[in-house]
Amino acid sequence: MEKLKIDQAFKVMLPLLKTLVPPCIGEGNEVTNYAVYADNGEKKRLFAEIVMHGHVLTIQFNQEMSKDEAKQIFSHFLLTKMNEHGRVEVREIEEEIRKDIQDAIQKLMRYFSDKGWLGKGF
């Protein structure tokens, strides 16, 4: 039963990350792992990644930002669940965390764009 929840959580998260391709680059097998990178021609940066580990889904976000910037991008709820490496581990995706992750992805996309990390034209 627990594994089914993790599979479902992955299936909820995958389309959220795939909306970023393009301008980002998606990599992974789309069954147990998927990562999105931004490449501006100078450096390839992790945007976000999802990985299934047994009975846990790990969601990792880019951490090349200050703590103040992170507070602007991630909800208080997500920040309380996030470890020092920018990872959130979940056993299922509830509506609150799905919405917070979706909002964070949009804010992180603006952050990457403002930094010039998405490449030309973005």
C-alpha positions in Angstrom: 0.0 0.0 0.0 2.8 2.4 0.9 4.6 1.8 -2.4 1.4 2.6 -4.3 1.3 6.0 -2.5 4.9 6.7 -3.6 4.1 5.7 -7.2 1.2 8.1 -7.2 3.2 10.9 -5.7 5.8 10.5 -8.4 3.0 10.5 -11.0 1.7 13.8 -9.5 5.1 15.4 -9.5 6.4 14.3 -12.9 4.0 16.5 -15.0 4.8 19.5 -12.8 8.5 19.2 -13.7 7.8 18.3 -17.3 6.1 21.7 -17.8 9.6 23.2 -17.5 10.9 21.4 -20.6 11.7 23.6 -22.6 13.3 25.9 -21.7 14.9 23.5 -19.3 16.3 20.0 -20.0 14.7 16.9 -18.6 16.6 13.8 -17.8 15.7 10.5 -16.1 13.8 7.3 -16.7 10.4 9.0 -15.8 9.5 5.9 -13.7 11.7 6.3 -10.6 13.7 9.5 -11.2 13.4 12.7 -13.2 15.6 15.8 -13.1 15.2 19.2 -14.7 18.3 21.3 -15.5 18.8 24.8 -16.8 21.7 25.4 -19.1 22.6 28.9 -20.2 25.5 27.7 -22.2 28.0 28.5 -19.4 26.8 26.2 -16.7 24.2 23.5 -16.2 22.2 23.9 -13.0 19.8 21.6 -11.2 16.4 23.2 -11.2 14.5 20.3 -9.4 14.6 16.6 -9.2 12.3 13.8 -8.0 13.6 10.3 -7.0 11.8 7.3 -5.6 13.8 5.7 -2.7 11.9 2.6 -1.5 8.9 4.1 0.4 9.9 7.7 0.1 9.8 10.3 -2.7 12.6 12.8 -2.5 12.0 16.2 -4.1 15.2 18.3 -4.4 15.4 21.9 -5.5 18.3 24.1 -6.6 20.0 25.6 -3.6 22.1 28.3 -5.2 20.2 31.0 -3.3 20.5 32.8 -0.1 18.2 32.0 2.8 16.3 35.2 2.2 15.8 34.3 -1.4 14.6 30.8 -0.4 12.0 32.4 1.9 10.6 34.3 -1.1 10.5 31.2 -3.3 9.3 28.5 -0.9 6.3 28.5 1.4 6.8 28.3 5.1 5.3 24.8 5.0 7.8 23.6 2.4 10.7 25.2 4.2 9.8 23.4 7.4 9.9 20.1 5.5 13.0 20.9 3.6 16.4 19.7 4.9 19.7 21.7 4.6 20.3 20.2 1.1 17.0 21.5 -0.4 15.4 18.1 -0.2 11.8 17.3 0.9 10.9 13.7 1.6 7.3 12.6 1.3 5.3 9.4 1.4 2.4 10.9 -0.4 1.5 14.2 -2.1 -1.3 15.9 -0.3 -3.0 18.9 -2.0 -1.3 21.5 0.2 2.2 20.3 -0.6 1.3 19.8 -4.3 0.1 23.4 -4.5 3.1 24.7 -2.6 5.5 22.9 -4.9 3.7 24.1 -8.0 3.9 27.7 -6.7 7.6 27.2 -5.8 8.3 25.9 -9.3 6.8 29.1 -10.8 8.8 31.3 -8.5 12.0 29.4 -9.1 11.5 29.7 -12.8 11.3 33.5 -12.4 14.4 33.4 -10.2 16.3 31.4 -12.8 15.2 33.8 -15.5 16.2 36.9 -13.5 19.6 35.3 -12.9 20.1 34.6 -16.6 20.3 30.9 -15.9 17.8 29.8 -18.6 19.7 30.8 -21.6 18.9 33.3 -24.4 15.3 34.2 -24.9 14.0 33.2 -21.5 
